[in-house]
């Protein structure tokens, strides 16, 4: 399998997103750097809207990820409910 990743700004707005990603992907590895948090996962990484909303306490549009997104690696499969990174076609 190949590793995928998502890197987000390290700020208060991104914290609930990062927490949700880590909770939904127990195989993921969190790498913190000054100003950035990179989450690596072998094979697949899923970002779930419902998990983020649970932590934020409000509705969340997955397009809001773009505000704090630095970069990512993997093929993107996106719906209104999930944002998935993988290397599977």
N, CA, C and O atoms as a GROMACS GRO file, in nm:
protein
  356
    1UNK      N    1   0.083  -0.119   0.000
    1UNK     CA    2   0.000   0.000   0.000
    1UNK      C    3   0.087   0.124   0.000
    1UNK      O    4   0.203   0.120   0.041
    2UNK      N    5   0.030   0.233  -0.046
    2UNK     CA    6   0.100   0.360  -0.049
    2UNK      C    7   0.041   0.455   0.054
    2UNK      O    8  -0.076   0.446   0.090
    3UNK      N    9   0.124   0.546   0.098
    3UNK     CA   10   0.082   0.643   0.199
    3UNK      C   11   0.014   0.762   0.133
    3UNK      O   12   0.061   0.814   0.032
    4UNK      N   13  -0.096   0.806   0.193
    4UNK     CA   14  -0.163   0.931   0.154
    4UNK      C   15  -0.149   1.026   0.272
    4UNK      O   16  -0.120   0.984   0.384
    5UNK      N   17  -0.169   1.155   0.246
    5UNK     CA   18  -0.163   1.249   0.357
    5UNK      C   19  -0.244   1.374   0.328
    5UNK      O   20  -0.277   1.406   0.214
    6UNK      N   21  -0.274   1.444   0.437
    6UNK     CA   22  -0.336   1.576   0.430
    6UNK      C   23  -0.260   1.663   0.529
    6UNK      O   24  -0.229   1.619   0.640
    7UNK      N   25  -0.228   1.785   0.490
    7UNK     CA   26  -0.159   1.880   0.577
    7UNK      C   27  -0.248   2.002   0.594
    7UNK      O   28  -0.297   2.060   0.497
    8UNK      N   29  -0.269   2.040   0.719
    8UNK     CA   30  -0.355   2.154   0.753
    8UNK      C   31  -0.277   2.253   0.837
    8UNK      O   32  -0.180   2.217   0.904
    9UNK      N   33  -0.320   2.378   0.834
    9UNK     CA   34  -0.259   2.478   0.920
    9UNK      C   35  -0.282   2.440   1.065
    9UNK      O   36  -0.387   2.385   1.100
   10UNK      N   37  -0.186   2.468   1.148
   10UNK     CA   38  -0.200   2.441   1.291
   10UNK      C   39  -0.258   2.565   1.358
   10UNK      O   40  -0.185   2.654   1.402
   11UNK      N   41  -0.391   2.570   1.364
   11UNK     CA   42  -0.458   2.683   1.428
   11UNK      C   43  -0.586   2.634   1.496
   11UNK      O   44  -0.623   2.517   1.483
   12UNK      N   45  -0.651   2.722   1.568
   12UNK     CA   46  -0.772   2.685   1.642
   12UNK      C   47  -0.886   2.641   1.552
   12UNK      O   48  -0.964   2.554   1.590
   13UNK      N   49  -0.898   2.697   1.432
   13UNK     CA   50  -1.004   2.658   1.340
   13UNK      C   51  -0.986   2.516   1.290
   13UNK      O   52  -1.085   2.445   1.268
   14UNK      N   53  -0.863   2.473   1.271
   14UNK     CA   54  -0.836   2.341   1.217
   14UNK      C   55  -0.834   2.231   1.325
   14UNK      O   56  -0.844   2.113   1.292
   15UNK      N   57  -0.823   2.268   1.451
   15UNK     CA   58  -0.811   2.167   1.557
   15UNK      C   59  -0.926   2.066   1.557
   15UNK      O   60  -0.898   1.946   1.564
   16UNK      N   61  -1.054   2.107   1.550
   16UNK     CA   62  -1.160   2.006   1.548
   16UNK      C   63  -1.157   1.917   1.423
   16UNK      O   64  -1.197   1.801   1.428
   17UNK      N   65  -1.110   1.970   1.314
   17UNK     CA   66  -1.097   1.892   1.190
   17UNK      C   67  -0.990   1.785   1.210
   17UNK      O   68  -1.010   1.669   1.174
   18UNK      N   69  -0.877   1.825   1.265
   18UNK     CA   70  -0.766   1.733   1.290
   18UNK      C   71  -0.808   1.623   1.388
   18UNK      O   72  -0.778   1.506   1.368
   19UNK      N   73  -0.878   1.662   1.495
   19UNK     CA   74  -0.926   1.565   1.594
   19UNK      C   75  -1.021   1.464   1.529
   19UNK      O   76  -1.013   1.345   1.558
   20UNK      N   77  -1.110   1.512   1.443
   20UNK     CA   78  -1.206   1.424   1.376
   20UNK      C   79  -1.135   1.327   1.282
   20UNK      O   80  -1.168   1.209   1.279
   21UNK      N   81  -1.039   1.376   1.207
   21UNK     CA   82  -0.965   1.290   1.114
   21UNK      C   83  -0.892   1.181   1.192
   21UNK      O   84  -0.896   1.064   1.154
   22UNK      N   85  -0.826   1.218   1.299
   22UNK     CA   86  -0.752   1.119   1.379
   22UNK      C   87  -0.846   1.017   1.444
   22UNK      O   88  -0.812   0.899   1.452
   23UNK      N   89  -0.963   1.061   1.489
   23UNK     CA   90  -1.059   0.969   1.550
   23UNK      C   91  -1.114   0.870   1.448
   23UNK      O   92  -1.134   0.753   1.480
   24UNK      N   93  -1.140   0.916   1.327
   24UNK     CA   94  -1.197   0.831   1.223
   24UNK      C   95  -1.094   0.743   1.152
   24UNK      O   96  -1.131   0.650   1.080
   25UNK      N   97  -0.967   0.771   1.172
   25UNK     CA   98  -0.860   0.697   1.105
   25UNK      C   99  -0.755   0.655   1.209
   25UNK      O  100  -0.646   0.713   1.214
   26UNK      N  101  -0.786   0.554   1.290
   26UNK     CA  102  -0.693   0.516   1.397
   26UNK      C  103  -0.556   0.468   1.347
   26UNK      O  104  -0.460   0.465   1.424
   27UNK      N  105  -0.547   0.432   1.221
   27UNK     CA  106  -0.419   0.390   1.163
   27UNK      C  107  -0.333   0.508   1.119
   27UNK      O  108  -0.218   0.490   1.081
   28UNK      N  109  -0.389   0.628   1.123
   28UNK     CA  110  -0.318   0.748   1.078
   28UNK      C  111  -0.211   0.791   1.178
   28UNK      O  112  -0.220   0.763   1.298
   29UNK      N  113  -0.110   0.859   1.126
   29UNK     CA  114   0.000   0.909   1.209
   29UNK      C  115  -0.002   1.062   1.201
   29UNK      O  116   0.004   1.120   1.093
   30UNK      N  117  -0.009   1.124   1.317
   30UNK     CA  118  -0.012   1.270   1.327
   30UNK      C  119   0.130   1.322   1.340
   30UNK      O  120   0.204   1.280   1.429
   31UNK      N  121   0.169   1.414   1.252
   31UNK     CA  122   0.302   1.476   1.255
   31UNK      C  123   0.283   1.626   1.269
   31UNK      O  124   0.233   1.692   1.179
   32UNK      N  125   0.325   1.678   1.383
   32UNK     CA  126   0.309   1.822   1.409
   32UNK      C  127   0.440   1.895   1.382
   32UNK      O  128   0.548   1.850   1.420
   33UNK      N  129   0.427   2.009   1.316
   33UNK     CA  130   0.540   2.097   1.287
   33UNK      C  131   0.495   2.239   1.318
   33UNK      O  132   0.375   2.264   1.330
   34UNK      N  133   0.587   2.332   1.329
   34UNK     CA  134   0.544   2.470   1.352
   34UNK      C  135   0.453   2.519   1.238
   34UNK      O  136   0.493   2.524   1.122
   35UNK      N  137   0.331   2.555   1.274
   35UNK     CA  138   0.238   2.611   1.176
   35UNK      C  139   0.165   2.510   1.090
   35UNK      O  140   0.081   2.548   1.009
   36UNK      N  141   0.196   2.378   1.106
   36UNK     CA  142   0.136   2.278   1.019
   36UNK      C  143   0.118   2.146   1.093
   36UNK      O  144   0.198   2.108   1.177
   37UNK      N  145   0.008   2.077   1.058
   37UNK     CA  146  -0.014   1.942   1.106
   37UNK      C  147  -0.034   1.855   0.982
   37UNK      O  148  -0.119   1.882   0.898
   38UNK      N  149   0.047   1.749   0.972
   38UNK     CA  150   0.038   1.656   0.860
   38UNK      C  151  -0.011   1.523   0.914
   38UNK      O  152   0.041   1.472   1.014
   39UNK      N  153  -0.112   1.467   0.848
   39UNK     CA  154  -0.167   1.340   0.888
   39UNK      C  155  -0.140   1.240   0.776
   39UNK      O  156  -0.193   1.253   0.666
   40UNK      N  157  -0.058   1.140   0.805
   40UNK     CA  158  -0.022   1.035   0.710
   40UNK      C  159  -0.105   0.911   0.740
   40UNK      O  160  -0.132   0.879   0.855
   41UNK      N  161  -0.145   0.841   0.634
   41UNK     CA  162  -0.217   0.716   0.653
   41UNK      C  163  -0.180   0.619   0.542
   41UNK      O  164  -0.166   0.656   0.426
   42UNK      N  165  -0.164   0.496   0.581
   42UNK     CA  166  -0.133   0.391   0.484
   42UNK      C  167  -0.263   0.353   0.412
   42UNK      O  168  -0.361   0.312   0.475
   43UNK      N  169  -0.262   0.366   0.280
   43UNK     CA  170  -0.374   0.320   0.198
   43UNK      C  171  -0.488   0.416   0.178
   43UNK      O  172  -0.524   0.446   0.064
   44UNK      N  173  -0.546   0.467   0.288
   44UNK     CA  174  -0.669   0.545   0.275
   44UNK      C  175  -0.686   0.638   0.396
   44UNK      O  176  -0.649   0.603   0.508
   45UNK      N  177  -0.741   0.756   0.371
   45UNK     CA  178  -0.770   0.852   0.476
   45UNK      C  179  -0.907   0.911   0.448
   45UNK      O  180  -0.932   0.961   0.339
   46UNK      N  181  -0.996   0.906   0.547
   46UNK     CA  182  -1.132   0.955   0.529
   46UNK      C  183  -1.158   1.071   0.622
   46UNK      O  184  -1.128   1.064   0.742
   47UNK      N  185  -1.215   1.179   0.568
   47UNK     CA  186  -1.258   1.295   0.646
   47UNK      C  187  -1.411   1.293   0.642
   47UNK      O  188  -1.471   1.305   0.535
   48UNK      N  189  -1.474   1.279   0.757
   48UNK     CA  190  -1.620   1.269   0.764
   48UNK      C  191  -1.681   1.399   0.817
   48UNK      O  192  -1.643   1.448   0.923
   49UNK      N  193  -1.774   1.451   0.742
   49UNK     CA  194  -1.844   1.574   0.781
   49UNK      C  195  -1.909   1.559   0.918
   49UNK      O  196  -1.900   1.649   1.001
   50UNK      N  197  -1.974   1.446   0.942
   50UNK     CA  198  -2.046   1.426   1.068
   50UNK      C  199  -1.951   1.430   1.189
   50UNK      O  200  -1.988   1.482   1.295
   51UNK      N  201  -1.832   1.377   1.174
   51UNK     CA  202  -1.735   1.379   1.284
   51UNK      C  203  -1.688   1.520   1.314
   51UNK      O  204  -1.668   1.557   1.430
   52UNK      N  205  -1.670   1.599   1.210
   52UNK     CA  206  -1.628   1.738   1.229
   52UNK      C  207  -1.741   1.817   1.294
   52UNK      O  208  -1.719   1.894   1.387
   53UNK      N  209  -1.863   1.798   1.244
   53UNK     CA  210  -1.980   1.869   1.300
   53UNK      C  211  -1.998   1.837   1.447
   53UNK      O  212  -2.034   1.924   1.526
   54UNK      N  213  -1.974   1.712   1.484
   54UNK     CA  214  -1.986   1.669   1.623
   54UNK      C  215  -1.892   1.749   1.713
   54UNK      O  216  -1.928   1.787   1.824
   55UNK      N  217  -1.772   1.773   1.666
   55UNK     CA  218  -1.673   1.847   1.744
   55UNK      C  219  -1.695   1.998   1.741
   55UNK      O  220  -1.670   2.068   1.839
   56UNK      N  221  -1.744   2.047   1.626
   56UNK     CA  222  -1.768   2.191   1.613
   56UNK      C  223  -1.899   2.236   1.679
   56UNK      O  224  -1.910   2.349   1.726
   57UNK      N  225  -1.996   2.146   1.681
   57UNK     CA  226  -2.128   2.182   1.735
   57UNK      C  227  -2.210   2.265   1.638
   57UNK      O  228  -2.300   2.338   1.679
   58UNK      N  229  -2.178   2.254   1.509
   58UNK     CA  230  -2.251   2.327   1.406
   58UNK      C  231  -2.238   2.254   1.273
   58UNK      O  232  -2.158   2.162   1.259
   59UNK      N  233  -2.319   2.296   1.176
   59UNK     CA  234  -2.310   2.238   1.042
   59UNK      C  235  -2.174   2.272   0.981
   59UNK      O  236  -2.119   2.379   1.006
   60UNK      N  237  -2.122   2.180   0.901
   60UNK     CA  238  -1.992   2.200   0.838
   60UNK      C  239  -2.000   2.152   0.694
   60UNK      O  240  -2.044   2.041   0.667
   61UNK      N  241  -1.958   2.236   0.602
   61UNK     CA  242  -1.949   2.201   0.461
   61UNK      C  243  -1.805   2.157   0.436
   61UNK      O  244  -1.712   2.231   0.470
   62UNK      N  245  -1.784   2.039   0.379
   62UNK     CA  246  -1.648   1.991   0.357
   62UNK      C  247  -1.564   2.085   0.273
   62UNK      O  248  -1.441   2.079   0.278
   63UNK      N  249  -1.626   2.173   0.196
   63UNK     CA  250  -1.550   2.273   0.121
   63UNK      C  251  -1.475   2.369   0.214
   63UNK      O  252  -1.380   2.435   0.173
   64UNK      N  253  -1.520   2.377   0.339
   64UNK     CA  254  -1.452   2.462   0.438
   64UNK      C  255  -1.310   2.411   0.468
   64UNK      O  256  -1.229   2.486   0.522
   65UNK      N  257  -1.281   2.287   0.434
   65UNK     CA  258  -1.145   2.235   0.451
   65UNK      C  259  -1.044   2.322   0.378
   65UNK      O  260  -0.931   2.339   0.423
   66UNK      N  261  -1.085   2.376   0.264
   66UNK     CA  262  -0.996   2.455   0.179
   66UNK      C  263  -0.933   2.573   0.253
   66UNK      O  264  -0.823   2.615   0.219
   67UNK      N  265  -1.002   2.626   0.352
   67UNK     CA  266  -0.953   2.744   0.425
   67UNK      C  267  -0.822   2.714   0.497
   67UNK      O  268  -0.732   2.797   0.501
   68UNK      N  269  -0.812   2.594   0.555
   68UNK     CA  270  -0.694   2.556   0.634
   68UNK      C  271  -0.605   2.452   0.568
   68UNK      O  272  -0.505   2.411   0.626
   69UNK      N  273  -0.641   2.410   0.447
   69UNK     CA  274  -0.564   2.308   0.376
   69UNK      C  275  -0.434   2.366   0.321
   69UNK      O  276  -0.433   2.472   0.259
   70UNK      N  277  -0.324   2.296   0.345
   70UNK     CA  278  -0.195   2.334   0.289
   70UNK      C  279  -0.166   2.251   0.164
   70UNK      O  280  -0.139   2.305   0.057
   71UNK      N  281  -0.174   2.120   0.180
   71UNK     CA  282  -0.150   2.029   0.067
   71UNK      C  283  -0.206   1.892   0.102
   71UNK      O  284  -0.243   1.865   0.216
   72UNK      N  285  -0.211   1.807   0.001
   72UNK     CA  286  -0.256   1.670   0.022
   72UNK      C  287  -0.194   1.580  -0.083
   72UNK      O  288  -0.141   1.628  -0.184
   73UNK      N  289  -0.201   1.450  -0.059
   73UNK     CA  290  -0.146   1.354  -0.152
   73UNK      C  291  -0.240   1.235  -0.161
   73UNK      O  292  -0.278   1.176  -0.060
   74UNK      N  293  -0.277   1.200  -0.283
   74UNK     CA  294  -0.367   1.088  -0.306
   74UNK      C  295  -0.477   1.127  -0.401
   74UNK      O  296  -0.496   1.246  -0.429
   75UNK      N  297  -0.549   1.029  -0.451
   75UNK     CA  298  -0.664   1.056  -0.535
   75UNK      C  299  -0.779   1.098  -0.444
   75UNK      O  300  -0.796   1.043  -0.335
   76UNK      N  301  -0.855   1.195  -0.489
   76UNK     CA  302  -0.963   1.249  -0.408
   76UNK      C  303  -1.096   1.195  -0.456
   76UNK      O  304  -1.127   1.197  -0.575
   77UNK      N  305  -1.175   1.147  -0.361
   77UNK     CA  306  -1.314   1.109  -0.386
   77UNK      C  307  -1.396   1.187  -0.286
   77UNK      O  308  -1.384   1.166  -0.165
   78UNK      N  309  -1.479   1.278  -0.335
   78UNK     CA  310  -1.549   1.369  -0.245
   78UNK      C  311  -1.699   1.365  -0.268
   78UNK      O  312  -1.747   1.371  -0.381
   79UNK      N  313  -1.773   1.355  -0.156
   79UNK     CA  314  -1.917   1.369  -0.156
   79UNK      C  315  -1.951   1.478  -0.056
   79UNK      O  316  -1.861   1.540   0.001
   80UNK      N  317  -2.078   1.501  -0.034
   80UNK     CA  318  -2.117   1.600   0.068
   80UNK      C  319  -2.084   1.551   0.209
   80UNK      O  320  -2.072   1.632   0.302
   81UNK      N  321  -2.070   1.419   0.224
   81UNK     CA  322  -2.050   1.361   0.357
   81UNK      C  323  -1.907   1.317   0.387
   81UNK      O  324  -1.867   1.311   0.504
   82UNK      N  325  -1.830   1.285   0.283
   82UNK     CA  326  -1.694   1.235   0.304
   82UNK      C  327  -1.596   1.287   0.200
   82UNK      O  328  -1.630   1.312   0.085
   83UNK      N  329  -1.474   1.303   0.246
   83UNK     CA  330  -1.361   1.342   0.162
   83UNK      C  331  -1.258   1.231   0.182
   83UNK      O  332  -1.202   1.218   0.291
   84UNK      N  333  -1.232   1.151   0.078
   84UNK     CA  334  -1.146   1.036   0.090
   84UNK      C  335  -1.022   1.049   0.003
   84UNK      O  336  -1.031   1.084  -0.115
   85UNK      N  337  -0.907   1.022   0.062
   85UNK     CA  338  -0.781   1.017  -0.011
   85UNK      C  339  -0.735   0.872  -0.019
   85UNK      O  340  -0.734   0.801   0.081
   86UNK      N  341  -0.697   0.829  -0.138
   86UNK     CA  342  -0.642   0.694  -0.157
   86UNK      C  343  -0.562   0.693  -0.285
   86UNK      O  344  -0.563   0.790  -0.361
   87UNK      N  345  -0.493   0.583  -0.310
   87UNK     CA  346  -0.423   0.567  -0.437
   87UNK      C  347  -0.493   0.466  -0.526
   87UNK      O  348  -0.442   0.430  -0.633
   88UNK      N  349  -0.610   0.418  -0.483
   88UNK     CA  350  -0.688   0.327  -0.565
   88UNK      C  351  -0.766   0.404  -0.670
   88UNK      O  352  -0.824   0.508  -0.640
   89UNK      N  353  -0.767   0.354  -0.792
   89UNK     CA  354  -0.839   0.421  -0.901
   89UNK      C  355  -0.987   0.399  -0.888
   89UNK      O  356  -1.064   0.448  -0.971
   0.00000   0.00000   0.00000
